[in-house]
Amino acid sequence: MRYFEIYLLSCIGYEPLLRTCAHCHTELQPEENGFTPALGGAVCPQCSHLWTQSLSLNALKVLRVLQRTEWERVPHFHLDARLHGEIEAAMHGLLRFHLERDLKTWNFLDMLSSN
């Protein structure tokens, strides 16, 4: 699902910034960064006052892989619940910001995954 969300955002011109800070445009370092949907992506520690959520190094790595890999070559990730939730929250926040509402399908997909 996260691959599809990133691909969708890229197609409509809202590709998330995951290599440079969405605020100051410095290259993101391999450390905990933040994520701010209103700025369009990841935010460096120096701009932490703008974070809406923290973004672990592993979450940033997974998002970068999804962003730069063709569907046929996307690895099958085995993510723990915390990491999955962190990535999902970042992508849902970005989609919510650009669409200005929640997607109704999120509840449906949550219901399917709980069964």
All heavy atoms as an XYZ file, in Angstrom:
939
protein
N       0.814     -1.205      0.000
C       0.000      0.000      0.000
C       0.853      1.263      0.000
O       0.516      2.222     -0.660
C      -0.932     -0.002      1.222
C      -2.132     -0.926      1.093
S      -3.157     -0.574     -0.355
C      -3.673      1.083     -0.019
N       1.932      1.244      0.768
C       2.761      2.454      0.829
C       3.386      2.751     -0.540
O       3.519      3.909     -0.930
C       3.863      2.333      1.877
C       3.437      1.987      3.313
C       2.461      2.938      3.992
N       1.101      2.869      3.590
C       0.172      2.038      4.096
N       0.463      1.174      5.007
N      -1.071      2.084      3.670
N       3.746      1.705     -1.269
C       4.293      1.905     -2.613
C       3.257      2.618     -3.481
O       3.566      3.590     -4.162
C       4.685      0.571     -3.259
C       5.178      0.749     -4.679
C       6.509      1.055     -4.926
C       4.312      0.653     -5.761
C       6.963      1.250     -6.217
C       4.752      0.851     -7.048
C       6.076      1.145     -7.278
O       6.526      1.358     -8.560
N       2.037      2.136     -3.453
C       0.973      2.736     -4.243
C       0.753      4.194     -3.844
O       0.565      5.059     -4.699
C      -0.328      1.945     -4.092
C      -1.495      2.598     -4.761
C      -1.620      2.592     -6.142
C      -2.455      3.251     -4.012
C      -2.692      3.218     -6.760
C      -3.528      3.881     -4.609
C      -3.656      3.867     -6.002
N       0.771      4.479     -2.554
C       0.556      5.854     -2.089
C       1.663      6.785     -2.582
O       1.392      7.894     -3.051
C       0.471      5.877     -0.566
C      -0.780      5.203     -0.035
C      -0.736      4.874      1.440
O       0.328      5.008      2.073
O      -1.781      4.472      1.977
N       2.910      6.329     -2.483
C       4.025      7.151     -2.978
C       3.913      7.354     -4.479
O       4.104      8.458     -4.993
C       5.386      6.528     -2.603
C       5.628      6.655     -1.104
C       6.529      7.174     -3.382
C       6.875      5.955     -0.607
N       3.586      6.284     -5.195
C       3.456      6.354     -6.647
C       2.329      7.321     -7.030
O       2.489      8.147     -7.925
C       3.197      4.957     -7.207
C       3.097      4.910     -8.708
C       4.253      4.970     -9.497
C       1.871      4.810     -9.340
C       4.169      4.937    -10.875
C       1.776      4.772    -10.723
C       2.929      4.837    -11.479
O       2.838      4.806    -12.856
N       1.211      7.230     -6.347
C       0.077      8.117     -6.606
C       0.474      9.577     -6.398
O       0.221     10.434     -7.243
C      -1.094      7.755     -5.696
C      -2.282      8.724     -5.689
C      -2.993      8.690     -7.030
C      -3.250      8.366     -4.577
N       1.115      9.862     -5.267
C       1.537     11.235     -4.987
C       2.531     11.733     -6.036
O       2.465     12.889     -6.465
C       2.146     11.329     -3.585
C       1.139     11.252     -2.442
C       1.853     10.999     -1.125
C       0.307     12.522     -2.381
N       3.425     10.882     -6.474
C       4.404     11.265     -7.493
C       3.721     11.590     -8.816
O       4.083     12.551     -9.489
C       5.434     10.156     -7.691
O       6.160      9.954     -6.511
N       2.728     10.786     -9.170
C       2.014     10.992    -10.434
C       1.250     12.312    -10.472
O       1.101     12.910    -11.539
C       1.053      9.840    -10.693
S       1.853      8.314    -11.206
N       0.781     12.761     -9.335
C       0.002     14.002     -9.313
C       0.848     15.219     -8.912
O       0.322     16.291     -8.665
C      -1.249     13.880     -8.423
C      -0.885     13.587     -6.974
C      -2.199     12.830     -8.975
C      -2.072     13.606     -6.013
N       2.174     15.023     -8.852
C       3.071     16.147     -8.622
C       3.412     16.429     -7.173
O       3.943     17.491     -6.862
N       3.114     15.508     -6.271
C       3.392     15.700     -4.850
C       4.342     14.641     -4.304
O       4.175     14.161     -3.175
C       2.100     15.685     -4.032
C       1.177     16.840     -4.347
C      -0.071     16.608     -4.911
C       1.558     18.148     -4.084
C      -0.930     17.657     -5.194
C       0.704     19.196     -4.364
C      -0.535     18.950     -4.923
O      -1.376     19.991     -5.199
N       5.353     14.285     -5.062
C       6.321     13.291     -4.609
C       6.949     13.756     -3.305
O       7.426     14.882     -3.206
C       7.402     13.092     -5.669
C       8.410     12.041     -5.303
C       9.378     11.747     -6.428
O       9.744     12.678     -7.173
O       9.779     10.586     -6.548
N       6.942     12.914     -2.285
C       7.502     13.343     -1.000
C       9.011     13.565     -1.067
O       9.724     12.836     -1.760
C       7.160     12.190     -0.053
C       6.763     11.047     -0.905
C       6.378     11.568     -2.232
N       9.474     14.572     -0.373
C      10.908     14.844     -0.280
C      11.489     13.915      0.778
O      11.110     13.992      1.945
C      11.159     16.298      0.107
C      10.749     17.335     -0.935
C      10.851     18.731     -0.353
C      11.615     17.202     -2.167
N      12.404     13.051      0.357
C      12.985     12.071      1.266
C      14.500     12.067      1.235
O      15.133     11.303      1.956
C      12.464     10.665      0.917
C      10.955     10.481      0.990
C      10.550      9.120      0.437
C      10.467     10.653      2.418
N      15.113     12.898      0.432
C      16.572     12.975      0.344
C      17.118     14.257      0.968
O      18.208     14.259      1.506
C      17.026     12.903     -1.112
C      16.571     11.661     -1.822
C      17.684     10.675     -1.926
N      17.170      9.423     -2.467
C      17.494      8.243     -2.019
N      18.341      8.135     -1.039
N      16.993      7.160     -2.538
N      16.355     15.322      0.858
C      16.754     16.605      1.430
C      15.645     17.104      2.348
O      14.484     16.715      2.198
C      17.017     17.668      0.336
O      15.817     17.865     -0.419
C      18.147     17.242     -0.593
N      16.023     17.969      3.265
C      15.058     18.539      4.205
C      14.009     19.337      3.436
O      14.341     20.156      2.574
C      15.786     19.435      5.202
S      14.687     20.306      6.348
N      12.753     19.100      3.751
C      11.655     19.793      3.082
C      11.602     21.277      3.444
O      10.920     22.047      2.787
C      10.330     19.125      3.427
N      12.357     21.686      4.456
C      12.363     23.091      4.859
C      13.643     23.811      4.430
O      13.594     24.789      3.702
C      12.164     23.217      6.374
C      12.110     24.636      6.827
N      13.144     25.233      7.495
C      11.144     25.582      6.703
C      12.826     26.489      7.759
N      11.615     26.724      7.288
N      14.799     23.340      4.855
C      16.058     24.048      4.574
C      16.839     23.451      3.396
O      17.855     24.001      2.993
C      16.936     24.099      5.821
S      17.648     22.508      6.301
N      16.383     22.333      2.871
C      16.940     21.684      1.684
C      18.348     21.119      1.852
O      19.021     20.839      0.870
C      16.869     22.619      0.469
C      15.495     23.146      0.242
N      14.453     22.359     -0.194
C      14.971     24.388      0.445
C      13.354     23.084     -0.264
N      13.633     24.314      0.122
N      18.804     20.937      3.102
C      20.094     20.269      3.304
C      19.875     18.765      3.141
O      18.773     18.253      3.331
C      20.667     20.540      4.712
O      19.733     20.066      5.693
C      20.944     22.012      4.924
N      20.939     18.063      2.768
C      20.852     16.617      2.597
C      20.583     15.965      3.953
O      21.226     16.293      4.953
C      22.154     16.081      2.018
C      22.090     14.611      1.696
C      23.350     14.108      1.021
O      24.084     14.923      0.434
O      23.588     12.893      1.097
N      19.637     15.044      3.979
C      19.306     14.347      5.222
C      20.402     13.358      5.570
O      20.898     12.639      4.712
C      17.966     13.617      5.092
C      16.750     14.518      4.899
C      15.514     13.682      4.615
C      16.533     15.406      6.106
N      20.778     13.348      6.818
C      21.831     12.466      7.306
C      21.218     11.174      7.844
O      20.041     11.134      8.187
C      22.632     13.184      8.407
C      23.326     14.449      7.916
C      24.259     14.187      6.746
O      25.113     13.302      6.816
N      24.084     14.941      5.676
N      22.021     10.108      7.954
C      21.512      8.831      8.461
C      21.300      8.880      9.975
O      22.120      8.409     10.762
C      22.595      7.828      8.063
C      23.831      8.633      7.921
C      23.401     10.006      7.497
N      20.220      9.510     10.387
C      19.861      9.687     11.791
C      18.355      9.871     11.860
O      17.685      9.917     10.830
C      20.569     10.913     12.370
C      20.219     12.206     11.639
C      21.064     13.388     12.054
O      21.630     13.371     13.165
O      21.164     14.342     11.277
N      17.834      9.985     13.060
C      16.411     10.256     13.185
C      16.126     11.640     12.621
O      16.795     12.617     12.950
C      15.958     10.187     14.641
C      14.469     10.435     14.781
C      13.987     10.364     16.206
O      14.614     10.982     17.078
O      12.980      9.692     16.436
N      15.159     11.710     11.750
C      14.704     12.963     11.171
C      13.235     13.113     11.543
O      12.725     12.379     12.383
C      14.900     12.943      9.654
C      16.371     13.010      9.266
O      16.988     14.055      9.330
N      16.951     11.878      8.883
N      12.578     14.036     10.940
C      11.164     14.234     11.198
C      10.386     14.182      9.905
O      10.959     14.035      8.821
N       9.083     14.327     10.014
C       8.221     14.322      8.839
C       7.138     15.357      9.041
O       6.541     15.437     10.120
C       7.597     12.939      8.628
C       7.028     12.759      7.258
C       7.827     12.358      6.206
C       5.687     13.002      7.020
C       7.313     12.197      4.932
C       5.152     12.848      5.748
C       5.964     12.436      4.699
N       6.910     16.160      8.020
C       5.898     17.204      8.085
C       5.123     17.235      6.774
O       5.653     17.682      5.757
C       6.535     18.584      8.352
O       7.304     18.503      9.552
C       5.497     19.666      8.487
N       3.895     16.755      6.763
C       3.109     16.732      5.532
C       2.942     18.108      4.880
O       3.002     18.226      3.654
C       1.756     16.180      5.984
C       2.078     15.351      7.168
C       3.195     16.083      7.860
N       2.765     19.140      5.670
C       2.553     20.477      5.111
C       3.760     20.973      4.318
O       3.618     21.789      3.405
C       2.217     21.470      6.219
N       4.953     20.457      4.640
C       6.157     20.831      3.898
C       6.474     19.823      2.797
O       7.366     20.041      1.995
C       7.352     20.957      4.844
C       7.264     22.089      5.861
C       8.445     22.039      6.818
C       7.198     23.442      5.156
N       5.790     18.703      2.793
C       5.949     17.741      1.715
C       6.937     16.629      1.944
O       7.354     15.975      0.995
N       7.352     16.395      3.190
C       8.246     15.264      3.395
C       9.073     15.331      4.656
O       8.668     15.900      5.662
N      10.273     14.749      4.552
C      11.174     14.617      5.693
C      11.814     15.957      6.042
O      12.067     16.783      5.170
C      12.245     13.574      5.387
N      12.090     16.127      7.329
C      12.660     17.375      7.839
C      13.844     17.016      8.740
O      13.762     16.086      9.547
C      11.598     18.180      8.626
C      12.157     19.500      9.113
C      10.359     18.409      7.773
N      14.941     17.745      8.598
C      16.168     17.457      9.341
C      16.046     17.836     10.820
O      15.146     18.593     11.201
C      17.348     18.191      8.712
S      17.334     19.980      8.963
N      16.964     17.338     11.667
C      16.918     17.668     13.096
C      17.066     19.168     13.387
O      16.521     19.664     14.367
C      18.094     16.889     13.688
C      18.290     15.749     12.753
C      17.959     16.306     11.391
N      17.789     19.896     12.541
C      17.946     21.338     12.766
C      16.621     22.086     12.592
O      16.452     23.175     13.105
C      19.006     21.929     11.817
C      20.423     21.519     12.137
C      20.729     20.060     11.816
O      20.183     19.481     10.878
N      21.583     19.442     12.618
N      15.702     21.489     11.861
C      14.378     22.087     11.658
C      13.323     21.342     12.466
O      12.145     21.316     12.112
C      14.033     22.065     10.166
S      15.171     23.001      9.123
N      13.734     20.731     13.584
C      12.848     19.869     14.364
C      11.626     20.596     14.920
O      10.622     19.962     15.224
C      13.609     19.195     15.499
O      14.104     20.151     16.407
N      11.698     21.906     15.039
C      10.538     22.650     15.528
C       9.356     22.553     14.550
O       8.233     22.879     14.901
C      10.907     24.114     15.790
C      11.348     24.860     14.566
N      12.598     24.691     13.989
C      10.696     25.764     13.800
C      12.695     25.465     12.925
N      11.553     26.126     12.788
N       9.607     22.071     13.333
C       8.560     21.946     12.318
C       8.016     20.526     12.187
O       7.084     20.287     11.420
C       9.107     22.393     10.956
C       9.585     23.840     10.877
C      10.332     24.095      9.585
C       8.408     24.791     11.023
N       8.603     19.577     12.929
C       8.182     18.176     12.818
C       6.745     17.994     13.290
O       6.338     18.564     14.287
C       9.038     17.267     13.678
C      10.462     17.086     13.289
C      11.142     17.755     12.318
C      11.395     16.188     13.876
N      12.442     17.307     12.270
C      12.629     16.354     13.217
C      11.306     15.257     14.902
C      13.758     15.624     13.539
C      12.429     14.529     15.232
C      13.636     14.709     14.552
N       5.992     17.174     12.586
C       4.707     16.727     13.100
C       4.831     15.305     13.638
O       3.996     14.866     14.414
C       3.591     16.776     12.036
O       3.988     16.009     10.906
C       3.316     18.203     11.612
N       5.873     14.586     13.197
C       6.184     13.267     13.742
C       7.668     12.992     13.503
O       8.270     13.550     12.599
C       5.340     12.159     13.096
C       5.807     11.733     11.709
C       5.086     10.519     11.182
O       3.965     10.655     10.727
N       5.721      9.365     11.221
N       8.239     12.171     14.352
C       9.620     11.770     14.110
C       9.619     10.674     13.052
O       8.623      9.981     12.846
C      10.286     11.286     15.406
O       9.620     10.155     15.887
N      10.747     10.539     12.366
C      10.894      9.548     11.311
C      12.228      8.851     11.524
O      13.288      9.453     11.351
C      10.848     10.227      9.939
C      10.709      9.330      8.721
C       9.366      8.610      8.732
C      10.841     10.150      7.457
N      12.158      7.594     11.922
C      13.381      6.845     12.209
C      14.186      6.624     10.939
O      13.672      6.735      9.816
C      13.036      5.502     12.847
O      12.407      4.662     11.897
N      15.438      6.296     11.125
C      16.315      6.010      9.993
C      15.758      4.857      9.161
O      15.738      4.920      7.930
C      17.728      5.694     10.478
C      18.748      5.324      9.401
C      18.885      6.431      8.364
C      20.090      5.021     10.039
N      15.264      3.802      9.813
C      14.722      2.662      9.071
C      13.469      3.036      8.289
O      13.277      2.575      7.164
C      14.435      1.486     10.011
C      15.706      0.795     10.444
O      16.740      0.877      9.774
N      15.656      0.116     11.572
N      12.620      3.862      8.847
C      11.418      4.297      8.133
C      11.811      5.109      6.897
O      11.245      4.918      5.815
C      10.524      5.125      9.053
N      12.783      5.988      7.053
C      13.248      6.778      5.925
C      13.844      5.882      4.840
O      13.580      6.070      3.652
C      14.277      7.814      6.388
C      14.805      8.774      5.325
C      13.678      9.580      4.696
C      15.845      9.705      5.934
N      14.598      4.872      5.236
C      15.181      3.938      4.265
C      14.099      3.197      3.482
O      14.178      3.070      2.262
C      16.091      2.926      4.972
C      17.406      3.489      5.425
C      18.210      2.390      6.127
C      19.543      2.882      6.624
N      20.297      1.808      7.310
N      13.084      2.709      4.180
C      12.004      1.977      3.512
C      11.279      2.897      2.531
O      11.021      2.516      1.383
C      11.018      1.381      4.535
C       9.764      0.840      3.854
C      11.694      0.277      5.346
N      10.965      4.109      2.952
C      10.279      5.047      2.069
C      11.118      5.373      0.837
O      10.597      5.445     -0.274
C       9.920      6.328      2.830
C       8.790      6.188      3.841
C       8.693      7.433      4.715
C       7.467      5.909      3.142
N      12.414      5.528      1.017
C      13.298      5.800     -0.121
C      13.330      4.626     -1.097
O      13.323      4.820     -2.310
C      14.714      6.106      0.364
C      14.858      7.488      0.959
C      16.268      7.675      1.471
N      16.509      9.027      1.920
C      17.646      9.426      2.476
N      18.640      8.558      2.667
N      17.802     10.675      2.854
N      13.388      3.416     -0.570
C      13.378      2.235     -1.442
C      12.080      2.185     -2.236
O      12.084      1.957     -3.453
C      13.577      0.931     -0.630
C      13.246     -0.298     -1.459
C      14.994      0.844     -0.097
N      10.964      2.413     -1.568
C       9.671      2.390     -2.257
C       9.586      3.473     -3.319
O       9.016      3.264     -4.388
C       8.532      2.552     -1.253
C       8.343      1.407     -0.264
C       7.250      1.753      0.735
C       8.042      0.103     -0.974
N      10.172      4.612     -3.031
C      10.106      5.739     -3.955
C      10.954      5.515     -5.212
O      10.600      5.981     -6.282
C      10.568      7.012     -3.238
C      10.400      8.275     -4.036
C      10.829      9.487     -3.228
O      11.900      9.500     -2.642
N       9.977     10.491     -3.189
N      12.045      4.817     -5.092
C      13.000      4.697     -6.191
C      13.051      3.320     -6.862
O      13.904      3.074     -7.687
C      14.404      5.057     -5.700
C      14.523      6.476     -5.223
C      14.362      7.429     -6.389
N      14.395      8.790     -5.907
C      13.517      9.717     -6.230
N      12.544      9.446     -7.041
N      13.599     10.933     -5.752
N      12.133      2.433     -6.515
C      12.163      1.081     -7.055
C      10.928      0.823     -7.901
O       9.827      1.223     -7.536
C      12.229      0.054     -5.891
O      13.328      0.386     -5.053
C      12.402     -1.356     -6.410
N      11.120      0.149     -9.020
C       9.988     -0.264     -9.844
C       9.192     -1.332     -9.096
O       9.754     -2.112     -8.327
C      10.487     -0.839    -11.177
C      11.178      0.171    -12.065
C      10.231      1.249    -12.557
O       9.053      0.944    -12.842
O      10.683      2.406    -12.650
N       7.902     -1.381     -9.337
C       7.013     -2.297     -8.630
C       7.522     -3.737     -8.648
O       7.523     -4.420     -7.640
C       5.614     -2.224     -9.229
C       4.705     -3.285     -8.696
C       4.198     -4.340     -9.390
C       4.209     -3.413     -7.361
N       3.402     -5.110     -8.570
C       3.401     -4.559     -7.311
C       4.378     -2.668     -6.191
C       2.761     -4.981     -6.151
C       3.747     -3.087     -5.035
C       2.947     -4.228     -5.026
N       7.988     -4.198     -9.790
C       8.428     -5.583     -9.924
C       9.653     -5.893     -9.068
O       9.927     -7.046     -8.770
C       8.764     -5.905    -11.386
C       7.604     -5.770    -12.349
C       7.348     -4.328    -12.770
O       8.274     -3.477    -12.711
O       6.204     -4.038    -13.158
N      10.392     -4.892     -8.674
C      11.625     -5.084     -7.917
C      11.528     -4.669     -6.444
O      12.528     -4.718     -5.729
C      12.761     -4.312     -8.573
C      13.068     -4.833     -9.952
C      14.142     -4.007    -10.606
N      14.270     -4.414    -11.979
C      15.381     -4.867    -12.507
N      16.467     -4.949    -11.782
N      15.424     -5.210    -13.764
N      10.352     -4.266     -6.018
C      10.185     -3.874     -4.614
C      10.390     -5.105     -3.739
O       9.745     -6.135     -3.950
C       8.790     -3.264     -4.365
C       8.549     -3.050     -2.882
C       8.633     -1.961     -5.118
N      11.309     -5.024     -2.780
C      11.528     -6.186     -1.906
C      10.330     -6.429     -0.996
O       9.564     -5.513     -0.700
C      12.762     -5.792     -1.085
C      12.870     -4.318     -1.199
C      12.180     -3.909     -2.455
N      10.170     -7.658     -0.574
C       9.112     -8.001      0.371
C       9.638     -7.712      1.776
O      10.457     -8.453      2.295
C       8.708     -9.465      0.234
C       7.565     -9.841      1.104
N       6.281     -9.402      0.845
C       7.505    -10.567      2.234
C       5.482     -9.872      1.790
N       6.195    -10.569      2.646
N       9.194     -6.594      2.347
C       9.656     -6.188      3.664
C       8.932     -6.955      4.762
O       7.743     -7.230      4.656
C       9.416     -4.692      3.890
C      10.247     -3.798      3.027
C       9.669     -3.070      1.996
C      11.604     -3.667      3.245
C      10.430     -2.238      1.202
C      12.379     -2.843      2.459
C      11.788     -2.129      1.430
N       9.639     -7.262      5.818
C       9.049     -7.816      7.038
C       9.239     -6.761      8.126
O      10.259     -6.742      8.805
C       9.726     -9.128      7.430
C       9.551    -10.195      6.403
N       8.368    -10.887      6.252
C      10.390    -10.677      5.458
C       8.487    -11.746      5.270
N       9.704    -11.649      4.765
N       8.261     -5.864      8.229
C       8.361     -4.733      9.152
C       7.666     -5.056     10.464
O       6.590     -5.647     10.473
C       7.715     -3.494      8.533
C       8.186     -3.087      7.139
C       7.390     -1.887      6.658
C       9.670     -2.792      7.124
N       8.285     -4.621     11.569
C       7.586     -4.773     12.843
C       6.451     -3.752     12.903
O       6.383     -2.821     12.101
C       8.545     -4.654     14.030
C       9.218     -3.288     14.145
O       8.542     -2.253     13.934
O      10.412     -3.250     14.454
N       5.547     -3.947     13.836
C       4.339     -3.122     13.925
C       4.668     -1.641     14.119
O       4.004     -0.771     13.544
C       3.449     -3.615     15.052
N       5.697     -1.337     14.915
C       6.054      0.054     15.174
C       6.527      0.741     13.895
O       6.093      1.842     13.566
C       7.136      0.142     16.247
C       7.478      1.584     16.656
C       8.848      1.708     17.288
N       9.927      1.182     16.495
C      10.486      1.804     15.440
N      10.026      2.960     15.039
N      11.481      1.258     14.783
N       7.406      0.084     13.159
C       7.940      0.656     11.924
C       6.843      0.797     10.877
O       6.738      1.824     10.204
C       9.098     -0.190     11.401
C       9.803      0.311     10.151
C      10.350      1.717     10.346
C      10.942     -0.647      9.772
N       6.006     -0.215     10.754
C       4.893     -0.148      9.808
C       3.971      1.023     10.152
O       3.562      1.784      9.278
C       4.113     -1.460      9.814
C       2.988     -1.465      8.838
N       1.712     -1.102      9.191
C       2.951     -1.751      7.518
C       0.933     -1.163      8.130
N       1.657     -1.565      7.101
N       3.654      1.180     11.428
C       2.789      2.273     11.858
C       3.398      3.642     11.598
O       2.699      4.585     11.226
N       4.696      3.746     11.798
C       5.404      5.009     11.566
C       5.339      5.408     10.084
O       5.053      6.558      9.751
C       6.859      4.823     12.004
C       7.721      6.032     11.901
C       9.157      5.750     12.342
O       9.473      4.639     12.846
O       9.973      6.668     12.166
N       5.573      4.445      9.210
C       5.542      4.708      7.769
C       4.113      5.014      7.324
O       3.878      5.957      6.557
C       6.130      3.507      6.999
C       7.620      3.384      7.307
C       5.882      3.641      5.504
C       8.249      2.078      6.861
N       3.177      4.240      7.822
C       1.774      4.458      7.477
C       1.311      5.849      7.931
O       0.629      6.564      7.180
C       0.911      3.380      8.115
C      -0.559      3.491      7.764
C      -1.359      2.367      8.370
O      -1.463      2.309      9.623
O      -1.860      1.536      7.597
N       1.677      6.264      9.127
C       1.281      7.583      9.635
C       1.844      8.704      8.776
O       1.153      9.691      8.494
C       1.738      7.739     11.085
N       3.086      8.559      8.348
C       3.703      9.580      7.494
C       2.962      9.689      6.163
O       2.611     10.790      5.718
C       5.172      9.262      7.268
N       2.696      8.552      5.540
C       2.035      8.581      4.234
C       0.583      9.042      4.347
O       0.115      9.814      3.517
C       2.120      7.200      3.571
C       3.538      6.806      3.177
S       4.421      8.077      2.234
C       3.341      8.315      0.851
N      -0.115      8.592      5.371
C      -1.499      9.034      5.543
C      -1.555     10.527      5.830
O      -2.447     11.219      5.337
C      -2.193      8.249      6.647
C      -2.585      6.873      6.219
N      -3.398      6.078      6.979
C      -2.281      6.139      5.119
C      -3.581      4.924      6.361
N      -2.895      4.935      5.242
N      -0.600     11.036      6.587
C      -0.553     12.474      6.849
C      -0.337     13.271      5.576
O      -0.966     14.306      5.361
N       0.544     12.780      4.721
C       0.821     13.456      3.460
C      -0.403     13.419      2.541
O      -0.773     14.443      1.946
C       2.028     12.801      2.790
C       2.736     13.562      1.695
C       3.176     14.939      2.156
C       3.950     12.765      1.219
N      -1.028     12.265      2.431
C      -2.237     12.164      1.607
C      -3.355     13.037      2.161
O      -4.041     13.739      1.418
C      -2.699     10.708      1.525
C      -1.878      9.825      0.594
C      -2.140      8.361      0.869
C      -2.165     10.173     -0.851
N      -3.541     13.006      3.476
C      -4.577     13.814      4.123
C      -4.336     15.303      3.849
O      -5.270     16.049      3.565
C      -4.587     13.543      5.622
C      -5.703     14.210      6.382
C      -5.658     13.861      7.875
N      -5.812     12.434      8.112
C      -4.836     11.629      8.563
N      -3.643     12.110      8.866
N      -5.058     10.347      8.746
N      -3.092     15.729      3.920
C      -2.780     17.134      3.677
C      -3.146     17.540      2.249
O      -3.783     18.566      2.029
C      -1.300     17.420      3.940
C      -0.913     18.827      3.614
C      -1.214     19.857      4.488
C      -0.281     19.133      2.422
C      -0.882     21.176      4.181
C       0.054     20.441      2.105
C      -0.246     21.457      2.986
N      -2.729     16.737      1.274
C      -2.970     17.105     -0.122
C      -4.419     16.925     -0.552
O      -4.922     17.704     -1.360
C      -2.039     16.321     -1.049
C      -0.617     16.754     -0.930
N      -0.195     18.038     -1.207
C       0.495     16.090     -0.541
C       1.101     18.141     -1.000
N       1.545     16.973     -0.595
N      -5.095     15.928     -0.006
C      -6.497     15.691     -0.375
C      -7.471     16.494      0.471
O      -8.645     16.605      0.135
C      -6.829     14.204     -0.246
C      -6.066     13.263     -1.162
C      -6.402     11.819     -0.831
C      -6.364     13.575     -2.620
N      -6.974     17.012      1.600
C      -7.766     17.782      2.552
C      -8.903     16.969      3.167
O      -9.940     17.503      3.540
C      -8.299     19.064      1.910
C      -7.187     19.986      1.456
C      -7.675     21.259      0.810
O      -8.907     21.441      0.647
O      -6.819     22.088      0.461
N      -8.695     15.647      3.244
C      -9.649     14.761      3.905
C      -9.038     13.367      3.999
O      -8.053     13.063      3.344
C     -10.979     14.679      3.166
C     -10.870     14.072      1.776
C     -12.211     14.148      1.050
N     -12.085     13.639     -0.289
C     -12.447     12.417     -0.659
N     -12.967     11.590      0.211
N     -12.312     12.029     -1.900
N      -9.638     12.528      4.822
C      -9.217     11.131      4.910
C      -9.838     10.338      3.774
O     -10.912     10.686      3.270
C      -9.667     10.515      6.239
C      -8.834     10.980      7.408
O      -7.658     11.328      7.202
O      -9.352     10.985      8.534
N      -9.171      9.277      3.393
C      -9.740      8.376      2.396
C     -10.664      7.378      3.088
O     -10.306      6.810      4.121
C      -8.633      7.610      1.667
C      -7.736      8.438      0.759
C      -6.607      7.570      0.226
C      -8.537      9.018     -0.392
N     -11.827      7.149      2.534
C     -12.765      6.186      3.109
C     -12.205      4.772      3.045
O     -12.529      3.935      3.876
C     -14.103      6.260      2.386
C     -14.828      7.568      2.614
C     -16.116      7.615      1.836
C     -16.784      8.972      2.024
N     -18.006      9.100      1.253
N     -11.366      4.499      2.072
C     -10.822      3.152      1.909
C      -9.886      2.765      3.045
O      -9.670      1.576      3.273
C     -10.067      3.011      0.575
O      -9.076      4.035      0.493
C     -11.013      3.100     -0.597
N      -9.320      3.718      3.798
C      -8.432      3.379      4.906
C      -9.153      2.522      5.936
O      -8.617      1.531      6.416
C      -7.856      4.619      5.566
C      -6.813      5.317      4.749
C      -6.063      4.791      3.737
C      -6.409      6.666      4.864
N      -5.215      5.744      3.230
C      -5.410      6.907      3.901
C      -6.803      7.709      5.690
C      -4.791      8.135      3.744
C      -6.177      8.934      5.529
C      -5.183      9.133      4.579
N     -10.369      2.901      6.278
C     -11.143      2.114      7.249
C     -11.440      0.727      6.712
O     -11.373     -0.258      7.429
C     -12.449      2.826      7.624
C     -12.207      4.085      8.420
O     -11.219      4.185      9.139
N     -13.105      5.034      8.299
N     -11.782      0.659      5.431
C     -12.070     -0.634      4.823
C     -10.839     -1.519      4.824
O     -10.902     -2.693      5.191
C     -12.593     -0.418      3.394
C     -12.809     -1.702      2.632
C     -13.872     -2.537      2.961
C     -11.971     -2.053      1.597
C     -14.079     -3.714      2.261
C     -12.170     -3.225      0.902
C     -13.227     -4.062      1.224
N      -9.696     -0.979      4.448
C      -8.453     -1.760      4.419
C      -8.034     -2.181      5.835
O      -7.537     -3.286      6.023
C      -7.344     -0.979      3.736
C      -7.542     -0.765      2.234
C      -6.503      0.200      1.695
C      -7.520     -2.071      1.480
N      -8.231     -1.314      6.802
C      -7.949     -1.688      8.203
C      -8.829     -2.844      8.640
O      -8.371     -3.758      9.329
C      -8.151     -0.486      9.142
C      -7.055      0.533      9.040
O      -5.978      0.203      8.509
O      -7.285      1.669      9.479
N     -10.081     -2.824      8.234
C     -10.998     -3.898      8.586
C     -10.540     -5.220      7.952
O     -10.539     -6.257      8.602
C     -12.403     -3.561      8.113
C     -13.448     -4.605      8.469
S     -15.075     -4.235      7.764
C     -14.750     -4.513      6.022
N     -10.112     -5.186      6.703
C      -9.645     -6.388      6.027
C      -8.372     -6.944      6.682
O      -8.243     -8.150      6.830
C      -9.360     -6.108      4.555
C     -10.551     -5.884      3.658
C     -10.087     -5.574      2.235
C     -11.478     -7.093      3.655
N      -7.466     -6.067      7.053
C      -6.207     -6.536      7.621
C      -6.362     -7.077      9.034
O      -5.543     -7.852      9.500
C      -5.151     -5.426      7.599
O      -5.523     -4.383      8.463
N      -7.422     -6.702      9.729
C      -7.640     -7.198     11.081
C      -8.275     -8.585     11.098
O      -8.304     -9.253     12.113
C      -8.490     -6.223     11.888
O      -9.794     -6.169     11.367
N      -8.786     -9.016      9.960
C      -9.404    -10.364      9.883
C      -8.403    -11.429      9.565
O      -7.413    -11.380      9.109
C     -10.527    -10.384      8.825
C     -11.720     -9.573      9.278
O     -11.962     -9.441     10.468
N     -12.450     -9.034      8.334
